[in-house]
Amino acid sequence: MKLLEQISADHFGRWLYREIMQKRMISPLGIAALLLVSLATGFLAANDLFFVPLAAAAALIGIVLVYVCLFKPLAGFYVTSAFAVFVFYPNHLIGRDVLPLSPVWEILMLFTFLGSFLHGSKQIGHSGRLLNTMVSMVLMVYTFYLIAQVFNPNVPNLDAWFPSVRRWLVFMLMYVTAYRLIDSPDKVRFFVRFWVLTALVIAAYGCYQQWFGLLPMEMNWIMSTPGSYELLFQGGQIRKFSFLSDPATFGMQSGAMAVFTAVIAINSKDTKRKYLWLFFSIIMLLGMAYSGTRTSTIIPPIGIMIYGMLTIQNKTTIITIFIASLLGLFLFFAPIYSSPTLNRMRTTFDTKDESLNLRERNRHYIQPYLYAHPIGGGMGTTNTLGAQLFPDHPLADFPTDSGLLRVGLELGWIGLILWVIFNLSIMWQGILYCFRVRNPEYRLYFVAMLSAIFPIIVCQYSQESIGQFPGIIFIFSCLSIMKRLLEMDEEEQMKLRNITE
């Protein structure tokens, strides 16, 4: 009986695959099924039950995505990454924040992580080599510290602790998943192309918003939150945000990926590809400028600086630094005053700017609280989230602006020290691995990743630059891929030694 059931199930699976994948539903039975679905959808919509087919379609898409993540984890990893790019956009089109899609991303990443164990590499100690690195050890200590925040007496409940820790644990799973799945040179090359093209799409849409204006739905989304329009309208124009959650995230994402793309383009030996990738980088720089995020203005010079430090022995590096310096001087000192975008960028280093001075006063004002609370006031107690969840807390509605300040206030100076050590370990390990590899292609990837990540680390002084979609996926993936690149290089060097011997 069981054998007959197994044969029937296998036959049904083959038949379903043939009807959907091979015939594309172009068969009498497929057309009949589609016609039946259409009639049912029309009937439900006519009876004010339009949400039923929408829910059914969403459920069907969800089942397909879960299947891909679980049984095709590498494809699921990129589907999940692409989903993170557009996770906020449906709310932009609806006109208000009503769809909580971030938990959907977490679920998909969880299935991708499980799929990497079910269908990933079967090498012995496959993930253990990653967890023995400096970055991984600091990450684990920081993770245990976050979990221990459940006992923080300065916060009345766990309303913010659970979602924050849950999200961080998913980031850790993503960190391991990237290491397990991206385990060959071709996969690393695809990873690079994927994120460059993703950043290009994000920046291109930001340019579209600048050149042709925001969609009416996007304006409704801005106006749905009191004070958002006043915050976004700066210097005579609205700051652009593309598909992402806010202009700051868009600006820093575009700036970092512009540096990443430019580094690869500069060192490309194919002339056509060099100019094409430089064009991509220019589009990303324009997106960064249109975001109106002054903090992102420092990303290109800092990225070029770290690039110069890592490759100072190359003649191309000297030329790049010289051209970048001339371009920077032109943008900041040329007698051009009619561009709101350029004028906004020039205020980055204006010490008389009132908003910058206000942030500095806020930092000095709150420092005594930071010194007096070694484990912090509790997760989610600052900014508007703190005002919503903990209105009576001393930190409620305090505008941290800075990512470092937020960590210090919510997790205390102990958490801040751990976070700084994590940032330093990224650069220490990345630079160490960069000079250990012998393959010039792998070294180029190291230089490009460090040139993009280091400015983001620096930007934490004035923005919450780490933790937002989709940049957090790129950063954590790069951290694990750096370890993978070192291993691939060591394997290649070992093979060369065996051949020569």
N, C-alpha and C positions, 0 to 999 in steps of 0.2 A: 504493500500500500504506500509506504513512504517512498519507494522507488518510483511508483507511478506519479506521485505528487511532485517529486523532483523533476521528472521528465516533463510534466505539464508546465511547471514553473519555468524551466529552461526554454521550452517551446514558446511560451507566451512572451518571455523576455526577448527572444530573437525576433518574434513577429513584431513586437512593439518597436524595437530598434529599426527594423526594416521599414515600417510604416512612417516613422518620424524622421529618422536620420537619412535613409536612402531615398525613399520616395517623396520626402518633404511634405507629407500629407496629401500629395497629388494622386489620389486613388479614389475609387467610389466610396470606400469606407471612410477615408480621411475627409473627403468633401462633405459627406453626410454628417460626420462628427462636428466639423466646423459650422455647418449650417444649423445644427441643433444648438450649439453654443451661442450663435448669433441670435437665434430666436429666443432662447432663454434670457439672454442679456437684455434684448429689447423689451420683453415682457416685464422683467424686474424693474427696468428703468421707467417704464410707463406706469408702474404702480408705486413710484417713489421709493424703490428699493435698489437704487443705483449703487449704493455702497456694497451690496452683496457681490456683484461681479468684480468690483474693484478689489474687494477683500480676497476673492477667489484667485484673481490674477496675481495679487501680491503673494498669496500663499504658494501658488505654483512657481513664481519666480524664486521665492525663498527656498523651496524644495530643490530647485535646480542649482541654486548657489551653494546650498549645503552639500549637495552631491558632488559638485566640482571641488569644493574645499576639502572634502573628506577623501575622495578617491583620485583627484588630480590636484594634489596640494600645491605644486608649483604654479599651475594656472590659477588656483584659488588664492595664492599669495598675491598675484598681480591683480586679480579681480577685486580682492579686498583692498589693496592699495588704491586702485582706481575709484572704488566706492568711497574711500575716505576723502578723495578730492571733491566729490559732489555731495557729501553728506549734509551740507548746509543749504545747497542750492534749491531743493524742493521747497523749503520754507521761504526762500527769496521769491519763488514764483507764486506761492500761495499768498504771500503778503504779510505773514506773521509766523512766529515760531510756535508751531503746533505739532510738528512731527519729530518725536524723539528718535532720530536715526542713529545716534552715536552708539547706543546699546546694541543695535543691529550689527554694527561693525565689530563690536567686541565678540558677539556670538560667532560671526563668520571667522574671525581670527582664531577663536578657540577651536573650531572645527578644522581650520587649516593646520593648527598645531598638532591636533590629533592625527590628521592625515599624514603629516610629515613622519610620524612614527609608524603608521600602518603601511605607507607606501613610499617612504623616503629611503635614504641610504641605510644599509645594514652593517656599516662598518663598526667594529668593536670600539667602544669608547668614543663614539661619534660626537656626542655633545660634551663629554668630559673634558676634551681638550680646550673647548671654549670656556668652560667654567673655571679653568685653572689660571686664566689671565687676570692681570691686575684690574682691568675694567670690570670684569665679571665679579670679582671678589668684593670690590667697593660697591657695586650694584646690589649684591646680596646683603651686605651690611646695611645699606641704605633702605632696602626693602624691609628687613627685619625691624628697623627703626620706625618705618611708617606703620607697620602692623602694631608695634608697641604703643603707638599713639592712641590706641583704643583705651588705654589707662590714663590718658591725660586728664587731670582734674579741672583744667581751666575751661573745658568745653562741656556744656550741659548734656548733650546727647550725641548720637552717632549718625545724625542725618547727613553730614558731609563726609564722615570718615569712610563709610562703606563704599559709596560710589568712587571716591578718590583712590582708595586702596585697590578696589576691583579694576579700575582703569590702569593703574600702575602695574598690577600683576599681568594684565593682558599685554602691556608693553614688554614685559620681561619674556612672556611666551613668544612674542613676535621676534624679539632679539635672538632667541634660540632657534625659532623656525627659519629665519633668514640664513642662519649658519648651516642648518641641516639641508636646506633645499638648494642654495646657491653654492654648489660644490665643484664647479668646473670653470675653466676660462671662458667658454662660450656663454655660460649662464651669467657670469660677471659682466660680460660685454652687453648682454641683453638687458641686465639690470641698469647699466649706465644709459643705454639708449632709451629705455622705458622712462626713466626719471627726467632725462633731458626733454623728451617729447611731451611728457606730462607737464613739466614746468613751462614749456612753450605754449601749450594750450591754455594754461592758467593765465600766463602773461598776455597772450593774444586777446583773450576775452576782456582782460582789464583795459587793454588798449582800445578795444571796441567800445567799452563803456565810456572812455575818455573822448573818443572821436565822434561817436554817434549818440551818446547820452545813455542814461540808465533806462531800463524798461519800466513801464508804469508799475508793474508788480514789484519791482525792486524798490521803487520809490515808496510804495505802500508799505513794504517791509521796514524801511527806514522810519517812516512816520508812525509805525505801530508801537514803537518804544519811545516814551517821552524823553526828550533830551538828545536823542540819537542824531537828529538832523543838525542841531547846533554843534555837536561833537564832530560830525563828518564834514560840515561846511567850513573850510579853512582857506584863507588866502584867496577868496573869490571863486572857489570851485569846490565841488564835492569830492572828497577822497574816494578813490576807487578800491573795490574789494574783490572783484572777479567772482569766482565761485565760492570763495572761502568765507570764513566767519566774520572777518573784520579787516580794515585796511592795514593794520600793523602786521597781521599774519601774512597777508598778501605781499606786502612790501619786503619783509624779511625773507620769505620763501623765494620771491623772484630775485632779490639781490644775491642770495647765497647760490642759487642755481645759475645765475649769470656768471659768477666767478667760476663755478664748477665747469660750466660749458666752455668758458673762455680759456681756461687752463688746458683742457683737452684739445681745443681748437688750435691754440698756439703751438702745441707740440705735435700736431698731426702732420704727417708727411705727404698726405694726399691734398693737393692744392684746392680742388673743388670742395672736398669735405671740410677743409680748414675754413674757407670763406662761408660755407653754408652754416657751420656751427658758430662762427663769429656773428653771422646775421641772427641766429637764434639768440645769442647772448645779448645782442643789442635790443631785441624785442623784450627780453626779460628785464634789461636795465630800464627801458621805457615803462614797463609795468611797475617796477620798483618806484620810479619817480612819480608816476600817476597816483600811487597809493597815498602820497603825501605824508609818509612815515619818515620823520626826520632821522630816527635812529637807524633806519636801513641805509641812509646815505653813507654811513661809515663802513658798511659791509664791503664794498669794492676796494677801497684803499687798504683795509685791514687784510682782506683776502690776498691782494697783490703783495702785501708786505710779507705774509707767511709764505707765499709762493716764492718770493725772492730769497728768503732765508733758506728754503729747502733746495733751491736750484741755482744758487748764486754763481756757481761755476760755469753755467751755460751762457753763451753769448746772447741767445734769444731772450733770456731773463733780463739782461741789462737793457735791451731795446724795449722790452715790454714795460719795464718800470719807467723808462724815460718817456715813452708815449703816453702812459697812464698819468704821469705827473703833469705833462703839458695839457692833457685833456681836462684834468681836475682844475688846474689853474685857470683855464679858459672858462669852465662852467661857473666858477665862483667869483671871478674878477672881470669877466667880459662885460662891457657896458650894455647889457641887455636886461631891461627892467619890465618888459611887457608880458612876460610869461609867468603866470601864477605858479606853475609847477617849479620853475627855476627859482623863483623868489622863495618858495616854501623850502626848497633844499638848502638855500643859503642861510636860512635861520638856524640850521643845525648847530652851528658854532657861534651863534649870537649870545654872548653872556648876558645881554640886557633883556633877553626874551623873558616875559613874565611867567609863562608856563614852566619854563626850565627852572626859574628861580623858586617857583611855588613847590615844585617837586623836591628841590634841595631843602627848603624849609620843612617840608613834611618829613623828610628823612631825619633831620636833626630833632624834630619834635618827638618822634616815636622811638628814638634810640634808647631812652631810659627804660621803656617797656621791654625792648629786646634784651637789654642787659639783665633785667630782673627776672626773666622767664627763660631758663636754659632749655626747656622742652617746648616752649612756645605757647601761644594762646589756643591752639587747636586747629585742625584742618578745616578749611572753608570758613574761617571766621572773619576774613578781611573782604574788602570791596563790597560790591552790591550783593554777592552771594551771602556774605556774613550778615548784611542788613536783613535779608529775607529769612535766613534760618535762625540767626542768633541776634535779634535786634537789641538785646540788652548787654551784649558783649562789648568790652572796651574797644575792640578792634573793628566792630561792625561798621561797614561803609567807609572804612579808611582806605583811600586810594593808594595802593602800593606802587602802581606803575611798573616798578622794577621787579623782575623775577627773583633776584637775589633777596630783595627786601621782603617779598611775600614769603619766601622760604624761611627767612629769619624770624618773621613775626609768627607764622603759623606753626613752625617746627622748632623754634628756638635757635639759639646760637650753636647748639650741638648739631641740629639738623643742617644748619647753614655750613658748618665746618665739613660735615660729610658730603654735602653737595659740592662744595668747592674742591674737595679732594677728588670727587668723581670727575669734575671738569678737568682738573689737572692730569688725572690718570688717562683721560682720553688723548690729550696731547702728548704726554710722555710715551704712552704705548704706541700711538700712531707714528710719531717721529722715530722711535726705536725700530719699529718694523720697517719703516720706509727706507732706512739706511741699511737694513739687513738683507733686503731682497736684492737679487741680481738681475731679474728680468725687467728690462726698461718699461715694458707695458704695465706691469704690476706697480712699479714705482710711480708711474704717471698717475695711476688710479689713487695711490696713497696721497700724492701731492694734491690732486684735485679734491679729494674728500676732506683733507685737512684744511685746505684753503677755503672750503665752503663751511665747514663746521666751526672753525676757530672764531670767525666773525660773529656767528650766532651765539657762541659762548660769551663773547665780549658784550654783545647787545643785551644780555641779561641785566646789566647795570641799570638800564633805563626802560626795558620792556620785558614782558614775559615771553621770551623768544623760544623756549623749549617746552614742549608739551602740547602744541596745537597741531591739528591735522592740516595738511599731510606731512609737514616737515618732520614731526616726531618719528614717522615711519622711515623716512629717508635716513635720519640720523642714527637710529638704533640699528637699522639694517647695515649701514656703513660700518658701525662698530664691530659687528660680527663678521662682515665680509673682509675687514682688514686682517683678522685672524686667519680666515680661509685663504686669502692671498699669500700670506706668509707660508702656510702649509704647502700650498701648491708650488711655490718657489723652492722650498726645501726639497720637495719630491723631485722636481726637475733637476736641481743641482746634484742630488744623490744619483739619479740616472746618468747624468753626464760623467760623474766620477767613476761609476761602474763601467761605463763604456771606455773611458780613457785607461782604466786599469786593465 
